[in-house]
Amino acid sequence: MITRTCTASALAQGPEVGDGSGGTRAQALRARREALKLSQEELAFRSEVHRTYISELERGIKNPSMTTLQKLAVALDTTKTALVRETERREGKAP
């Protein structure tokens, strides 16, 4: 249970101030979407999340709730856990 809480919080955190990367969470989400060759509009349709919100997530402006994260994971044919692990891998925190 502690691992789930810690890993979920990694995805919910915004980008580091001044890191210039837009955040690893945002990068992981965008990379998965692009790997599936989906537009933001198509991801929005599949996940029932507004397209502008997808854009804000990918730019590191907004942080997804667990409900939104689940919707995105389903739309991206993956799991919340896999999205969190990719975020942690990009942050250098994955085992």
C-alpha positions, 0 to 999 in steps of 0.5 A: 500500500505504501508503494502505491501511495508513493508511486501515485504521488510521483505522477500527481506531482507537477514539474520541477520549478525551473527544470525546463522539461515540462515535467516527466509526468507530462513527457511520459503521457505525451510519449505514450500518446505519440507512440500510439500515433494518437492526436490530443483530440483522439485521446480526448475522445477516447478518454472522455477528457477535454482536449484542452485538458490533455494539452495542459497535462502534457505541458505540465500545467495541470495534474490528473486526478486518479480518476482522470489517470485511469481514463487516460490509461484505458484510452492509451491501452495501458495501466495507471501503474505503467504510466506511473512507472514510466514517470519514475523511470524518466525521473531516475527513481525506478528500480 
